[in-house]
Amino acid sequence: MKFWDLLYPPRCPLCGEILSLKEGKVHQACYRKLLRVREPLCKRCGKPLTPGAGEQREWCMDCLRSRHRHGKSFDQGRVLWLYSGDIQKSILDYKYKGMKSYTDFYAEEAVNRWGRWIRSKNPQMLIPVPLHPRKKRIRGYNQAELLAKSIGKRMEIPVGTDVLYRKRWTEPQKAVSGQERRHNLAKSMEIRHLPENLRRVLLIDDIYTTGSTMEACAGILKKNGVEEVCFLALCIGYGNG
């Protein structure tokens, strides 16, 4: 055991309790309760579809409604878990309570579950969804950046932390319409340093809900010459499957 572990013993990323030496990165009882996304999935965003709800349907309702924007939006995405129960608390602690130690577990799970899919997309770079600088100062870090770096290290893919910049502070967007949300987010993003000949990227974030943030990031990347933009997120919110 390392001296650092004696001072700050590792904690289960799902329940927050201390782990024993034999338990690895997570309590197995907690791990078994995770709500993983399962087929059938939306072919575009990866959201689980309701079984039997339109047997021929391949896209969720959110993606069906946004079909006309696909030329300036993300191409495909994948997620690991439904945003509920222990993982919901885990992500909130990760973002707001300084639990950066959870990064290793999240990244390992992401690569184990979707590593082959990531390879199939052959991204030249992983790009974390940016935080506004003031939010980053308050929080102390950008959780999407930590996650992107950990995944990138495991898969030997470069990470671009200064490609996208969030120039405007956006308040929580739950109370506004989908169109207004997309408009606000699009205005908040800008390109800072886009590598030459960058054509395929994978956006990284913790939670995917309506897709507005991913669309805003993908839209500005495509306007600046990136041809294919996919995303990977840890969790997906419940919605219209």
Backbone bond lengths (Angstrom), bond angles and torsions (degrees), N, CA, C in turn:
res aa  C-N    CA-C-N  psi(-1)  N-CA   C-N-CA  omega(-1)  CA-C   N-CA-C  phi
1 M - - - 1.473 - - 1.532 109.75 -
2 K 1.324 116.69 136.26 1.453 121.10 179.11 1.529 109.61 -77.48
3 F 1.338 115.72 151.16 1.460 121.02 178.86 1.520 111.03 -58.59
4 W 1.344 115.62 -37.50 1.467 120.39 179.52 1.531 111.08 -61.24
5 D 1.343 116.24 -35.94 1.461 120.15 -179.91 1.521 112.00 -69.86
6 L 1.335 116.71 -26.35 1.458 119.65 176.22 1.526 110.75 -70.13
7 L 1.328 115.21 -38.60 1.459 119.64 178.69 1.523 111.91 -74.90
8 Y 1.343 115.89 -42.22 1.461 121.79 -177.84 1.532 108.68 -129.32
9 P 1.331 117.16 79.65 1.469 119.73 -177.27 1.513 111.63 -61.32
10 P 1.343 117.44 142.63 1.469 120.34 -179.33 1.524 111.47 -62.54
11 R 1.308 114.64 146.18 1.457 120.70 -179.28 1.530 110.77 -119.09
12 C 1.292 115.27 149.49 1.465 120.63 176.68 1.522 108.36 -63.57
13 P 1.331 118.43 127.57 1.463 120.90 -178.48 1.528 113.76 -70.33
14 L 1.321 117.53 -6.46 1.466 120.37 -178.15 1.527 112.93 -104.01
15 C 1.336 117.54 -39.69 1.466 119.27 179.36 1.518 112.59 -109.39
16 G 1.330 117.47 -16.83 1.458 121.64 178.79 1.509 115.26 83.64
17 E 1.325 117.09 -0.66 1.466 120.02 179.90 1.534 110.64 -82.88
18 I 1.329 116.10 159.01 1.463 121.99 -177.42 1.528 110.52 -65.70
19 L 1.329 114.89 139.06 1.465 121.79 177.95 1.522 110.48 -93.89
20 S 1.329 116.94 144.14 1.459 120.55 172.68 1.529 109.10 -82.43
21 L 1.321 117.08 169.12 1.457 121.19 -179.57 1.525 112.28 -61.14
22 K 1.318 117.19 -30.83 1.463 121.39 -175.30 1.523 113.37 -83.45
23 E 1.311 117.45 -10.76 1.469 119.73 -170.13 1.523 114.67 -91.32
24 G 1.308 118.85 -6.39 1.459 120.26 178.18 1.523 112.20 71.13
25 K 1.336 116.58 -134.74 1.461 121.24 -174.04 1.517 114.64 -92.26
26 V 1.353 117.63 -12.25 1.467 120.14 -173.07 1.526 109.75 -157.54
27 H 1.330 116.01 147.90 1.462 119.48 172.10 1.527 108.90 -68.01
28 Q 1.301 117.34 129.79 1.466 120.20 -178.59 1.523 112.27 -63.90
29 A 1.318 117.08 -32.47 1.476 119.83 177.60 1.525 110.16 -64.75
30 C 1.321 117.41 -37.86 1.475 121.11 177.01 1.524 110.33 -69.77
31 Y 1.321 115.19 -42.19 1.463 120.93 -176.91 1.524 111.33 -60.53
32 R 1.329 116.29 -38.41 1.464 120.00 -178.28 1.530 112.44 -68.20
33 K 1.321 117.24 -18.03 1.466 120.25 -178.52 1.526 112.70 -88.69
34 L 1.327 117.74 -6.91 1.467 120.11 -179.48 1.531 111.08 -60.87
35 L 1.325 115.44 137.51 1.467 120.57 178.01 1.523 108.43 -93.83
36 R 1.315 116.95 94.90 1.460 121.52 -178.10 1.527 110.43 -79.82
37 V 1.317 116.19 148.09 1.462 118.89 173.90 1.520 108.39 -71.22
38 R 1.292 115.96 136.86 1.460 120.52 -177.32 1.521 109.86 -133.67
39 E 1.327 114.95 155.90 1.460 120.72 176.91 1.528 110.07 -60.39
40 P 1.345 116.68 149.76 1.465 126.92 1.12 1.525 111.48 -79.46
41 L 1.346 114.99 141.72 1.447 121.80 -179.91 1.522 110.54 -113.77
42 C 1.324 115.87 150.80 1.460 120.57 170.91 1.527 107.96 -59.30
43 K 1.318 116.80 128.87 1.463 121.24 -176.88 1.524 112.28 -65.88
44 R 1.334 116.05 -17.76 1.454 118.67 -178.04 1.525 112.11 -98.53
45 C 1.332 118.79 -60.07 1.463 119.83 -173.58 1.520 114.02 -96.52
46 G 1.333 118.09 -13.94 1.452 120.56 178.65 1.512 114.91 87.81
47 K 1.346 117.81 5.97 1.463 120.94 178.24 1.525 109.92 -70.71
48 P 1.343 118.40 138.70 1.472 119.43 177.77 1.521 110.76 -62.78
49 L 1.319 115.62 136.76 1.455 121.43 176.34 1.518 109.31 -93.54
50 T 1.324 115.90 148.62 1.460 120.18 178.16 1.516 109.29 -70.39
51 P 1.341 118.02 120.21 1.469 119.69 -179.61 1.520 111.47 -57.00
52 G 1.322 115.59 133.12 1.453 121.10 177.57 1.514 115.24 84.97
53 A 1.356 117.44 -8.34 1.467 119.76 -179.10 1.518 109.58 -87.09
54 G 1.303 115.77 82.70 1.459 120.25 -179.09 1.508 109.92 80.12
55 E 1.299 116.02 84.77 1.470 120.48 -171.86 1.517 113.27 -58.86
56 Q 1.330 117.39 -27.07 1.461 120.53 -177.82 1.515 112.70 -91.35
57 R 1.335 117.04 -4.62 1.451 119.86 -176.32 1.520 110.44 -77.33
58 E 1.321 116.18 133.88 1.462 121.17 -179.38 1.515 112.52 -113.91
59 W 1.333 118.32 -11.80 1.462 122.74 -179.22 1.518 109.72 -117.10
60 C 1.352 116.78 149.35 1.454 121.21 173.82 1.530 109.49 -72.81
61 M 1.322 116.26 169.57 1.464 119.91 -176.42 1.527 111.69 -65.42
62 D 1.346 117.69 -36.66 1.468 119.59 178.60 1.525 110.80 -60.43
63 C 1.335 116.54 -44.03 1.466 119.88 -179.22 1.527 111.43 -72.06
64 L 1.321 117.61 -34.25 1.461 120.00 176.28 1.520 110.77 -62.82
65 R 1.338 116.27 -40.16 1.470 119.89 -179.48 1.521 112.04 -69.68
66 S 1.332 117.57 -24.99 1.467 120.20 -175.20 1.526 113.15 -102.44
67 R 1.327 116.88 17.26 1.474 120.04 -175.82 1.521 112.98 -55.58
68 H 1.332 117.38 -37.81 1.470 120.39 -175.50 1.526 112.71 -68.55
69 R 1.352 118.12 -12.76 1.462 120.41 -178.70 1.519 112.90 -98.86
70 H 1.319 118.18 1.98 1.465 119.48 -169.66 1.523 114.16 -62.62
71 G 1.311 117.65 -25.61 1.461 118.68 -179.33 1.522 112.72 -65.12
72 K 1.345 116.88 -22.28 1.461 121.06 -177.84 1.532 110.24 -122.37
73 S 1.302 116.37 29.96 1.444 119.51 -176.99 1.525 110.37 -136.33
74 F 1.324 116.19 -173.61 1.455 119.19 -178.73 1.527 110.55 -71.36
75 D 1.315 115.16 156.04 1.459 121.03 -176.75 1.525 112.64 -92.38
76 Q 1.321 116.22 -40.13 1.458 119.54 -178.87 1.519 108.98 -162.70
77 G 1.327 116.30 155.95 1.451 120.36 178.36 1.510 111.98 -148.55
78 R 1.321 115.36 160.70 1.454 121.38 177.60 1.531 109.21 -140.11
79 V 1.339 116.03 148.95 1.460 122.51 179.95 1.522 108.80 -134.39
80 L 1.344 115.84 166.00 1.459 119.89 -177.82 1.520 113.41 -99.71
81 W 1.353 115.97 -49.17 1.461 119.73 -169.75 1.519 111.93 -132.72
82 L 1.333 115.14 159.48 1.455 121.34 169.49 1.523 108.42 -78.30
83 Y 1.312 115.94 140.30 1.461 121.61 -175.30 1.528 109.67 -80.62
84 S 1.333 114.88 82.79 1.460 120.03 -175.37 1.524 109.41 -159.43
85 G 1.326 116.43 155.60 1.460 121.11 173.63 1.520 113.61 65.00
86 D 1.336 116.35 -137.33 1.463 121.50 -174.46 1.519 113.23 -62.47
87 I 1.329 117.17 -36.39 1.464 118.54 -177.52 1.527 110.76 -70.60
88 Q 1.320 117.41 -30.90 1.466 120.07 176.31 1.528 110.38 -62.50
89 K 1.339 116.97 -47.86 1.464 120.54 177.43 1.526 110.27 -63.27
90 S 1.331 116.67 -39.42 1.455 121.15 -179.87 1.525 111.62 -59.83
91 I 1.323 116.24 -46.53 1.469 120.33 -179.31 1.524 110.73 -65.45
92 L 1.318 117.78 -39.92 1.466 120.59 178.98 1.527 110.83 -64.55
93 D 1.334 116.96 -40.56 1.471 119.85 176.16 1.530 110.87 -65.84
94 Y 1.313 116.31 -36.66 1.468 122.05 178.47 1.528 110.40 -61.71
95 K 1.327 116.15 -42.59 1.456 120.72 -176.24 1.524 113.61 -79.29
96 Y 1.330 116.23 -41.54 1.461 119.29 -166.73 1.526 115.25 -114.42
97 K 1.333 117.99 -10.51 1.462 119.35 -177.17 1.525 113.09 -119.43
98 G 1.328 115.86 17.81 1.459 119.87 172.27 1.513 115.92 73.34
99 M 1.339 117.67 19.63 1.465 119.16 -176.93 1.533 111.17 -84.58
100 K 1.332 114.97 61.99 1.460 120.34 -179.45 1.527 112.32 -65.36
101 S 1.320 116.49 -20.28 1.462 120.29 -179.96 1.528 112.63 -64.32
102 Y 1.322 117.67 -15.84 1.467 120.97 178.99 1.536 111.98 -72.77
103 T 1.318 116.91 -15.04 1.464 121.14 -174.61 1.523 112.01 -54.83
104 D 1.316 116.91 -44.08 1.457 121.53 -175.51 1.528 111.50 -60.22
105 F 1.314 116.98 -42.96 1.465 121.29 178.44 1.523 110.71 -64.08
106 Y 1.323 116.56 -48.08 1.468 120.32 -179.13 1.529 111.57 -59.31
107 A 1.334 115.85 -46.83 1.460 119.75 -176.68 1.523 111.49 -65.47
108 E 1.319 116.62 -41.40 1.457 119.95 178.74 1.524 111.54 -62.38
109 E 1.334 116.10 -41.99 1.464 120.12 178.25 1.533 111.12 -65.62
110 A 1.329 116.60 -40.02 1.468 120.51 179.60 1.517 111.62 -61.48
111 V 1.332 116.09 -44.04 1.468 120.17 -178.73 1.525 110.66 -70.55
112 N 1.326 117.27 -39.88 1.461 119.68 178.97 1.527 111.76 -63.41
113 R 1.321 116.02 -39.88 1.462 119.86 -176.29 1.520 112.53 -81.30
114 W 1.337 117.19 -44.73 1.460 120.02 -170.77 1.523 114.16 -122.41
115 G 1.327 117.59 13.54 1.462 119.34 179.75 1.513 113.77 -58.34
116 R 1.318 116.51 -41.53 1.466 119.85 179.93 1.527 110.88 -65.86
117 W 1.331 116.47 -39.47 1.472 120.12 177.33 1.528 109.98 -63.92
118 I 1.327 116.93 -42.91 1.467 120.15 178.27 1.522 110.45 -58.96
119 R 1.331 117.29 -45.41 1.461 120.59 178.38 1.523 111.17 -59.88
120 S 1.332 116.55 -37.72 1.470 119.66 -178.95 1.525 111.71 -65.16
121 K 1.321 116.97 -27.37 1.468 121.24 178.73 1.527 111.87 -84.56
122 N 1.327 116.28 -16.26 1.468 122.53 175.01 1.532 112.62 49.87
123 P 1.341 118.14 53.80 1.471 118.74 -179.47 1.519 111.32 -69.66
124 Q 1.312 114.98 139.99 1.467 119.96 175.39 1.526 111.35 -79.14
125 M 1.346 115.33 -20.21 1.465 119.22 -176.03 1.522 109.60 -158.10
126 L 1.338 116.00 145.14 1.456 122.76 168.47 1.522 107.76 -95.80
127 I 1.328 116.77 133.61 1.465 120.79 -179.02 1.523 108.90 -125.79
128 P 1.334 117.94 114.68 1.461 119.78 177.19 1.520 111.31 -72.03
129 V 1.324 116.20 142.92 1.465 120.09 173.83 1.527 107.43 -63.86
130 P 1.336 118.61 127.73 1.470 120.52 -172.65 1.524 113.29 -79.30
131 L 1.338 114.96 154.35 1.458 123.03 169.60 1.526 108.56 -101.61
132 H 1.315 116.85 151.38 1.460 119.16 170.12 1.531 108.18 -61.36
133 P 1.347 118.40 140.53 1.467 120.99 -177.43 1.530 113.73 -52.07
134 R 1.335 117.38 -37.12 1.468 119.03 -179.84 1.525 110.58 -67.88
135 K 1.323 116.92 -40.56 1.459 119.68 176.90 1.520 111.05 -63.26
136 K 1.322 115.29 -38.96 1.465 119.04 -179.88 1.521 110.55 -66.26
137 R 1.338 117.68 -38.56 1.467 120.54 177.85 1.528 110.83 -64.92
138 I 1.328 116.12 -42.10 1.464 120.31 -179.92 1.522 110.61 -64.10
139 R 1.337 115.76 -44.97 1.464 121.40 -176.36 1.533 111.67 -79.03
140 G 1.334 116.10 -31.15 1.459 120.75 -179.17 1.517 113.77 95.84
141 Y 1.309 118.32 -10.75 1.461 122.73 -178.18 1.523 108.85 -171.19
142 N 1.321 115.06 164.84 1.465 122.09 172.29 1.519 107.02 -106.49
143 Q 1.320 117.00 113.70 1.460 120.70 -175.79 1.527 112.06 -61.79
144 A 1.340 117.82 -32.82 1.472 120.62 178.23 1.525 110.52 -66.77
145 E 1.328 116.86 -33.77 1.462 120.88 178.30 1.524 111.14 -68.73
146 L 1.323 117.27 -42.73 1.469 120.81 176.63 1.524 110.27 -59.40
147 L 1.314 115.87 -44.10 1.459 120.88 -178.78 1.523 111.64 -65.41
148 A 1.337 116.32 -44.47 1.465 120.55 179.65 1.526 111.23 -61.25
149 K 1.320 117.42 -42.08 1.460 120.67 -179.76 1.526 111.41 -64.82
150 S 1.323 116.63 -39.24 1.462 120.07 -179.17 1.527 111.51 -69.82
151 I 1.333 116.78 -40.91 1.467 120.42 176.68 1.523 110.09 -67.14
152 G 1.331 115.88 -43.53 1.458 120.21 179.87 1.513 112.72 -60.39
153 K 1.326 117.32 -39.18 1.462 121.37 178.35 1.518 110.92 -64.27
154 R 1.332 116.58 -41.87 1.461 120.66 -179.63 1.517 112.36 -67.43
155 M 1.339 116.73 -35.64 1.460 120.36 -174.41 1.523 113.09 -104.02
156 E 1.331 115.77 1.16 1.468 122.01 179.26 1.532 111.05 56.92
157 I 1.332 114.49 50.29 1.461 122.14 176.55 1.524 107.67 -119.52
158 P 1.336 119.11 130.95 1.468 120.55 179.60 1.525 111.82 -60.83
159 V 1.326 115.30 151.56 1.460 121.96 179.09 1.522 108.88 -118.43
160 G 1.332 116.24 128.37 1.458 121.25 179.25 1.513 110.89 -103.45
161 T 1.338 116.75 97.69 1.460 120.02 -177.72 1.526 113.39 -86.35
162 D 1.336 116.78 -10.42 1.467 119.83 -177.35 1.526 112.46 -119.82
163 V 1.343 116.75 20.17 1.469 119.83 178.77 1.522 110.23 -78.30
164 L 1.325 116.43 -52.31 1.459 121.78 179.84 1.518 110.29 -100.85
165 Y 1.334 115.61 145.10 1.461 121.44 -179.93 1.521 108.55 -135.06
166 R 1.331 115.28 135.53 1.467 119.93 178.69 1.518 108.28 -97.74
167 K 1.309 116.73 103.46 1.460 121.01 -171.22 1.521 113.28 -88.81
168 R 1.333 117.54 -15.41 1.459 120.70 179.88 1.510 110.92 -124.46
169 W 1.322 114.56 139.95 1.469 120.53 174.44 1.524 107.76 -75.45
170 T 1.319 117.18 126.49 1.463 120.68 176.66 1.516 109.23 -115.39
171 E 1.333 115.63 125.38 1.461 120.71 176.22 1.525 108.75 -70.26
172 P 1.348 117.94 164.33 1.465 120.10 175.71 1.514 111.32 -49.76
173 Q 1.340 115.90 133.78 1.462 121.48 -169.13 1.534 113.80 -99.72
174 K 1.330 117.48 16.00 1.459 120.11 -174.49 1.528 112.57 -65.30
175 A 1.340 117.15 -30.50 1.460 120.04 -172.82 1.525 113.40 -86.72
176 V 1.323 118.96 -4.71 1.458 120.33 -176.78 1.526 109.99 -106.45
177 S 1.322 115.22 162.62 1.464 120.55 -179.26 1.520 110.22 -69.20
178 G 1.345 114.86 163.38 1.455 119.46 179.74 1.509 112.03 -60.49
179 Q 1.323 117.76 -41.38 1.467 121.41 -179.23 1.520 110.76 -65.79
180 E 1.332 116.83 -42.21 1.466 120.51 179.77 1.528 110.66 -67.80
181 R 1.323 116.40 -37.31 1.463 120.82 178.24 1.519 110.42 -61.43
182 R 1.335 116.04 -46.68 1.462 120.14 179.62 1.522 111.26 -62.43
183 H 1.350 115.73 -39.79 1.460 119.96 179.96 1.522 111.15 -64.66
184 N 1.339 117.07 -44.17 1.467 121.32 -179.81 1.519 111.43 -63.45
185 L 1.329 116.28 -43.80 1.458 120.18 -178.84 1.520 111.52 -68.35
186 A 1.327 116.68 -39.30 1.469 119.82 179.31 1.522 110.65 -61.43
187 K 1.335 117.30 -39.21 1.460 120.90 179.29 1.527 112.41 -70.41
188 S 1.321 116.19 -20.29 1.467 119.39 -176.00 1.522 113.27 -84.44
189 M 1.343 117.34 -13.58 1.465 121.08 -174.12 1.527 112.38 -102.56
190 E 1.313 115.99 146.32 1.459 120.58 170.74 1.528 108.88 -148.93
191 I 1.339 114.38 160.87 1.462 121.63 176.05 1.521 108.91 -88.97
192 R 1.335 116.41 132.35 1.456 120.52 176.99 1.534 111.09 -104.01
193 H 1.324 116.79 -57.36 1.468 120.66 -177.30 1.522 108.56 -137.74
194 L 1.325 116.63 99.32 1.457 121.29 -179.64 1.528 109.11 -100.02
195 P 1.325 117.93 114.92 1.463 120.04 179.44 1.532 111.76 -59.27
196 E 1.297 115.42 147.24 1.461 120.69 179.43 1.531 110.12 -66.20
197 N 1.311 115.80 140.58 1.470 123.25 177.98 1.525 113.70 63.20
198 L 1.310 116.48 26.75 1.467 119.61 174.78 1.531 108.14 -81.48
199 R 1.321 116.68 117.07 1.464 120.96 -174.42 1.532 113.72 -120.49
200 R 1.332 117.71 -25.02 1.474 120.33 -177.10 1.523 109.04 -133.40
201 V 1.339 115.93 122.78 1.462 119.60 -179.35 1.529 110.36 -132.43
202 L 1.324 114.04 159.42 1.460 121.38 174.31 1.521 107.73 -123.80
203 L 1.331 115.91 115.83 1.455 121.33 176.19 1.525 109.61 -77.19
204 I 1.331 117.08 144.55 1.456 122.19 -179.72 1.528 109.36 -124.59
205 D 1.349 115.73 131.43 1.460 120.19 176.13 1.523 109.03 -150.74
206 D 1.328 115.82 171.10 1.458 119.11 -179.47 1.524 112.52 -87.69
207 I 1.338 117.88 -42.65 1.461 120.94 -174.96 1.527 110.44 -130.86
208 Y 1.328 115.68 136.09 1.460 122.80 172.51 1.527 106.81 -113.02
209 T 1.332 116.71 126.47 1.469 119.53 177.91 1.517 109.77 -115.50
210 T 1.332 117.47 -89.43 1.465 120.05 -179.16 1.522 112.82 -87.37
211 G 1.326 117.23 -16.27 1.467 120.37 -177.55 1.512 113.89 95.95
212 S 1.347 117.88 -3.61 1.466 120.31 -175.90 1.527 112.75 -62.13
213 T 1.322 116.91 -40.23 1.471 119.57 -179.77 1.519 110.76 -66.44
214 M 1.321 116.60 -44.60 1.466 120.03 179.18 1.528 110.63 -63.58
215 E 1.327 116.66 -39.33 1.464 119.89 178.78 1.526 110.92 -63.98
216 A 1.334 116.55 -39.84 1.468 119.89 179.47 1.527 110.88 -64.45
217 C 1.326 116.21 -44.88 1.474 120.07 179.43 1.525 110.83 -65.18
218 A 1.331 115.98 -46.71 1.465 119.83 -178.72 1.518 111.30 -64.88
219 G 1.330 115.95 -39.26 1.460 119.64 -178.15 1.516 112.94 -59.23
220 I 1.328 116.87 -46.76 1.461 119.18 -178.03 1.526 111.00 -72.28
221 L 1.334 117.24 -32.18 1.468 119.34 176.39 1.527 110.52 -65.44
222 K 1.333 116.92 -42.90 1.465 119.77 -179.39 1.524 111.92 -68.97
223 K 1.315 116.86 -34.74 1.466 119.63 176.64 1.518 111.67 -63.75
224 N 1.331 116.47 -21.69 1.468 121.42 -178.36 1.525 112.63 -106.13
225 G 1.343 116.41 19.77 1.459 119.42 168.82 1.511 117.44 106.21
226 V 1.338 118.12 -8.86 1.469 119.19 177.00 1.528 108.56 -72.51
227 E 1.301 116.86 132.96 1.458 120.99 -172.90 1.527 113.75 -92.10
228 E 1.326 117.56 -36.41 1.460 120.63 -178.07 1.522 109.98 -132.48
229 V 1.341 115.41 125.48 1.455 121.50 179.90 1.524 108.86 -126.01
230 C 1.321 116.16 115.92 1.457 121.81 174.89 1.524 107.87 -115.02
231 F 1.331 116.62 171.87 1.454 118.68 178.71 1.521 110.96 -141.66
232 L 1.319 114.77 157.48 1.453 123.54 172.43 1.513 107.65 -132.36
233 A 1.329 117.06 127.43 1.468 122.22 177.43 1.515 109.19 -129.09
234 L 1.319 115.69 154.63 1.459 119.61 179.19 1.523 111.35 -71.32
235 C 1.330 115.93 -46.06 1.468 120.54 -173.49 1.518 111.48 -130.96
236 I 1.324 113.69 157.68 1.450 120.49 176.32 1.521 108.44 -130.27
237 G 1.329 116.25 136.56 1.458 120.18 -179.78 1.512 110.88 -76.80
238 Y 1.310 114.79 158.46 1.455 118.90 176.03 1.521 108.93 -67.98
239 G 1.293 116.39 145.97 1.456 121.15 -179.83 1.499 110.47 -164.01
240 N 1.300 114.96 -161.05 1.463 119.80 -178.28 1.512 110.50 -80.99
241 G 1.316 116.23 96.95 1.446 118.75 177.64 1.483 111.77 -78.75
